[in-house]
Amino acid sequence: MKHFVLMALFALLLPGFTLAAEPAAVEVWVCDYREGQTLGDLEDWYDDFNTLSDEMDNPNFEAWIWTPFFADLEMADVLVVTSFPDLESMGQSMMEFFGGAETGALFERYQSIVDCKGRDLWMVQQMRARD
């Protein structure tokens, strides 16, 4: 699984990070879809997540769904990845997300879509940017 996560983190080095900035905090959830659930269900969940996130006091984060294409395809069905500018921003967003009734219900729905067997936190520092 570590090889899969490391390859996925390599793919994170996309536009969005500022070169020579402090490392960003990147949370990676390694998940499988629950029976009967699909990528479409997770995408629908993100529609509601994004609407709710826009109303948060600290919506300063980015999110991705990574689906393995050329990897050990039995490691996980999907990686759910969120990046924050720093650990302080991550803490603020997480306290707000996990501390509310509406967001708590949304997280319960997330857990009905995917079963996450791993969760990692990485500090990512971009060293080269594309033009």
N, C-alpha and C positions, 0 to 999 in steps of 0.2 A: 504494500500500500504506500510506503514511503516514496518509492520510485514514481508512482502515479501522482502523488501530491507534489513532489518536486518538479515534475514535468509540467504540471498545471500551474505551479507558481512561475515557472519560466515564461509561460504564456501570458502571465499578468503584466509583464514588462511591455505594456502597450501605452499609447498616449494617455495622459491623464495625471501622471506623476510629474512633478517638476524636477528637472535635473539638479543634482547637488542639494536637494532639500533634505530635511531630516527624514529618517526612515518612516514610512507609512506603516500603520498597523493593519495587517490583513488576516481576517478570520476565515478559515476554510473548514466547512462541514463536509464530511465524506458520507454519502447517503445512497440508499437503495429506495426505489419506489415501493410503496406498500401495494399489496395485491389490488389490481384493478385501477391503480393510479398511473398517470403518464406525465410526460413532459408538458402536455397541454394543461393538465391540472395545476402543475407548478407555475406555469406561465400565468394562468388565471389568478393564482394566489398573489403573484407579484403585481398584477394590476391593482389589487386591493392594498397590498403592502406599499406600493408607490404613492397611492392616494393618501394613505395614512401617514406615510413618512413626510410628505410635503407639508403636513400640518404640525409636525414635531418642532419643538424649540430648536433642536440641533439636527437638522436633516443633512448634515455635511458628511455624506458617505456615498460610496458607489457600490453597486451590487452586480454580480454576474451569475449566470448558470453555466457551468462547464459540463459538457457531455463528452465522454471519451470517444475518440474517433480512431486514433492510432496509438493504442496503449494496451495494457493488460485489462481487457474489457470485463474481466470477472472481478476486478477490485471493487468497483462501485458503479452504480448507474449514473450518478451525477455528483458533481461538486457544487456546493452552494457557497459562494465567496462574497465577502463584503470587505471593502477597504475603507479606512479612516485616515485622516491626515496625521493623527498621532494618537497615543494611548489615552490622553485626556479626553479628546473628542469621542473616542470609542466608548469610554466609560460613561460620558454624558448621554450619548445616544442609547446605549444599552440600558442604563437606568430608566430612561424615559420609555423605551420600547417594552421592557419586561416589567415595568411598574404600573402600567395602565390597564384598566379593565378591557377596553376595546382592543388594545394591542395584545393583551393576554389571550383573548378569544381568537385573534388572528394567528397567534403562535400555536394555539391548540389545533387550528385548522392545518397549519404547516405540518405539524406532527402526524396528522391523519393522512398526509400525502407522501411523506418520506420518513424512512427509518434511518436515522443517522448513527453510524457506528464509530465515527471518529470526528474529533474537533481539534483543530490546531490554531495557534496564533503565531504568525510570522511577522517579523519586521523586515520590510522590503525597501531597499534604497536603489533608485534608478541611477545608473552610472553612464548611460548613453541614451540620447533621445533621437528619434527620426526627425527629419526636416518636414 
